[in-house]
Amino acid sequence: MFSKETLFAISLFPYLGFLWFLTRSGKTPKLALIGFYVLLVFVGITIPAGIYAKNQYGAELANIDWLHGSAESFLTLSNVMVVLGFSGAIAKLKASQSEQSDEDTSS
């Protein structure tokens, strides 16, 4: 059927579409949106790191701890940015709803 490398490459197209719609909507918290784009940085770093692991060590990237961990740090950074972006937006929404509720009860 398809190799994992082929599936990985094909999966980029739906993700790019996801980013396009997310960006175009204008409703995604900025930090979260940046986090989703940082995921592309992770992909961009993982591919050459995997090639380097294969050429230098004759092994898969997952088996070279220092190299794998370095590449995965970008995935962690992406995830943290997405979580902080959405949690900040939720906190802001709750605060504005609380203010609105306070204004309604004081009227």
Helices and strands as residue ranges (DSSP letters): H 4-25, H 30-52, I 53-57, G 61-63, H 65-106
